[in-house]
Amino acid sequence: MRNIRNIMTGLGLIALGGMAGASAETLHNGIRIPDQWPPRYAEPESREEMPVPYLENKPEVIPVNVGRQLFVDSFLIASTDLLPTYHTPEFYAGNPVLEPTESWENTTEGAPYAAPFSDGIWYDDKDGKFKMWYLAGAGSIHKQDKQTFYTGYAESTDGIHWVKPQLDLVKGTCLVDTANRDASTVWLDRLEKDPAKRWKMFNIERRPTDRRWQFILKYSPDGIHWSEGVAQSGDLYDRSTAFYNPFRNVWCLSMRYSTEVSTRSRSYAENADPEALVSSVHRIRKGIPDKNVVFWFTPDDKEPRHPRFPEVDPGIYNFDVIPYESIMLGQYAVWQGPENRDCNTLGIQKRNEIALGYSRDGFHFSRPSHVPFMANDTTDGAWNWGNMQSIGGVPLIVGDSLYFYCSGRRLNDIMWDSYTSTGLAKLRRDGFVSMGTGGAKKGTLTTEPIEFDGEYLFVNADLAAKGAEMTVEVLDRDGNPLPEFSGKNAVPLKKVDSTRLAVTWRDADSLASLKGKPVRLRFNLTRGAELYAFWISPWKTGESRGYTAGGGPGLSPTGIDQPVK
């Protein structure tokens, strides 16, 4: 069997020239990456949204061969009178799904911790298990410091009910790593040819000499038995994380960075080699360009503010990223204050909530909504009263749902910033944004010119409401209907709610005759219809060739949505 990287290249999922610093390249969606990459922007003097150049200067024709095409921004849309609805997931009623239950998960002052601090939750096809790595207190094991944290491991058969297996590193615990750490990223590398490096850990650890933070890279064949560090960074700030961008075949670091706008801003670095990447990064000195690390973004002027402390300027506490279908999905941990000293005095937790952003080039992220995607619950006894944090590997795909996980902190009298646990929230697959008529009787959406090499058109749409209906027309590049695929020949879709629904016409059940030709799609919706995504598959079974994020039961182990043999 061909290795996964060759499969991806054959499916058109890896562009040429994906090395950091390489010459200009064209991505799977037609976006042209300039010669200087990553971009170098001056640090802003005020809070402002990140520029998104590809929304202002779109490709003349957009290839749609990779993944479900989501309406999370205006990239695909030439014209529409439909209105977007931004959806949020529903928290599982049985939350938390993982919480501190063991005495060794407490710090020396008795503060309990059992939740990922990014870390990772993945579905491992090798043994059919959901797997979680999490930050755990280590007070009964490491008794020198008030706050020492190790890495624990839990597993599940359904993603809801989790167990902490007793492992061999520290007897009677589920610990898999005993480095004193802050944030960490555990990544399932489905492209790795060396079985010993299948799992990668980017750990933010304390240096024993000066107790400053640095990245340490480690490998594991099973996520349980980890190597010694194979690469180390220079001095860094805490709460820094890593991700892989398969569209460009590069590993990336998302690092805390201080600017005049906010001490909770982000910097960025990338490299195809994870060891070279980790070895190349460090804090950078103001006014001196760095070869590897660039300023990324600050919090913008639309960040939500703490209702009790509106005078506190929000920051970006962390930013986790993962490939999902045709985009890179970003999770912002939006810090709203107050500062730690005030939290300690008041006996409360800082307010962090999770928001989303979307990227089509892996660097520039669009944020069409700043409403929290996963919000704090400030009722008495809530597991996520404060300081929610995003998790790596998320989301996972379970049937028609996306499983989002996050950590939260429960108010307690032991230590203000403690009592972490892990919660689950469920969202419809592709369910970030839907396009609908907004109460009008009907509406249309016409795409920019697209081209494809697939045959079968699919949509993710909710057409179950009374009177809800959708038809799809195919137009030429100039917007003229093609007779065979015109509105009068379109088979109406109605009385159905499906995340994978085939579109046909009276005289055609496929778009095979239009392969490689620039065309537009026009979606016609009536009141009550909601459209989430479309894609053109080479298979009648409707797999999208997009990325499946943290994976899930029944999906291809390649991490790409394709038929499972």
Disulfide bonds with the S-S distance in Angstrom:
none
